Amino acid sequence: MLPCMFNRGNGAMVLNASRALWQDDNSIRDFFEMALKLVIGNKNYSSWSMRPWLALRANNIPFDEVFIPLYTGDADKERLLSFTHSGKVPALIDGDVTIWDSLAIIEYVAEGFPQAMLWPEDRARRAHARSISAEMHSGFAALRNECGMNLHRPVRAIALSDDARANIARVQQIWIECRERYGKCGPFLFGSFGGADAMFAPVVHRFRTYAIPVAPEVQAYMDTMMSLPALQEWTSAGLAETLVIEKFETA
Ligand SMILES: N[C@@H](CCC(=O)N[C@@H](CS)C(=O)NCC(=O)O)C(=O)O
């Protein structure tokens, strides 16, 4: 068993580490405060926006938030296209660099802010974290389609397809394996909060909102995620939104 090399112990240490970048130097602080813009959609619904937002906020990395409501018509779509030709959120703007995909943004942030330790230091663990993050990014279509993130939605179960149930079983398997292997290093998937936790964060809300029965270890991990201040901040802001996207209000 490798030691917990990447374990930051607690959030406060990370906060200090990222602050140390700029707290004594106004020009560096201004550069970081002005450089990063994260374009996001509705916090109530936009699970892809939530992931990089959490990776930044949980590590106290300064950024400006650009909110563009989704599916409201041509004007907002044009505004979104003015930031990214993908026409989708999230997008991170760093000066003249644009990154327009949730996982690519997390990778970019991990490179730019290595002290945030978004990926484990150990190569094998890092490969594990990237594998499950990529699996989340490219998979679980049935779960995502049938249980869309909707923070407003009253908690209640729905009938799910076999594919969605298989997705749920696989997510639980991923989380339990991480907790078994790295639980000694801290309460998140690889010890301290990282990119993999950010990638799975919306699934925590989906499991909760759709009253999905979960294993005790999975519930413990979900409780850890729900107590993360950055996740609470996103959730409160999402719940405060009044915009409704009808097509996401069906289930
Ligand atoms: N693979 C992309 C997916 C981005 C995506 O599908 N974003 C949705 C919202 S969560 C979007 O922007 N939809 C607006 C549209 O298609 O007009 C990522 O990981 O960032």
The ligand as an SDF file (V2000), in Angstrom:
LIG
                    3D

 20 19  0  0  0  0  0  0  0  0999 V2000
  -19.0390   16.9780  -23.2020 N   0  0  0  0  0  0  0  0  0  0  0  0
  -19.3950   18.3170  -22.8140 C   0  0  0  0  0  0  0  0  0  0  0  0
  -20.8870   18.4150  -22.6560 C   0  0  0  0  0  0  0  0  0  0  0  0
  -21.3980   19.8440  -22.5540 C   0  0  0  0  0  0  0  0  0  0  0  0
  -22.9130   19.9330  -22.6150 C   0  0  0  0  0  0  0  0  0  0  0  0
  -23.6010   19.0430  -23.1590 O   0  0  0  0  0  0  0  0  0  0  0  0
  -23.4660   21.0390  -22.0420 N   0  0  0  0  0  0  0  0  0  0  0  0
  -24.9030   21.2820  -22.0990 C   0  0  0  0  0  0  0  0  0  0  0  0
  -25.4470   21.7360  -20.7310 C   0  0  0  0  0  0  0  0  0  0  0  0
  -25.0550   20.7410  -19.3650 S   0  0  0  0  0  0  0  0  0  0  0  0
  -25.1840   22.4760  -22.9910 C   0  0  0  0  0  0  0  0  0  0  0  0
  -24.3910   23.3910  -23.0670 O   0  0  0  0  0  0  0  0  0  0  0  0
  -26.3370   22.5060  -23.6550 N   0  0  0  0  0  0  0  0  0  0  0  0
  -26.7500   23.6660  -24.3820 C   0  0  0  0  0  0  0  0  0  0  0  0
  -27.0570   23.4020  -25.8130 C   0  0  0  0  0  0  0  0  0  0  0  0
  -26.7990   22.2800  -26.2870 O   0  0  0  0  0  0  0  0  0  0  0  0
  -27.5820   24.3260  -26.4570 O   0  0  0  0  0  0  0  0  0  0  0  0
  -18.6260   18.6490  -21.5350 C   0  0  0  0  0  0  0  0  0  0  0  0
  -18.1750   17.7190  -20.8660 O   0  0  0  0  0  0  0  0  0  0  0  0
  -18.4280   19.8220  -21.2180 O   0  0  0  0  0  0  0  0  0  0  0  0
  1  2  1  0
  2  3  1  0
  2 18  1  0
  3  4  1  0
  4  5  1  0
  5  6  2  0
  5  7  1  0
  7  8  1  0
  8  9  1  0
  8 11  1  0
  9 10  1  0
 11 12  2  0
 11 13  1  0
 13 14  1  0
 14 15  1  0
 15 16  2  0
 15 17  1  0
 18 19  2  0
 18 20  1  0
M  END
$$$$
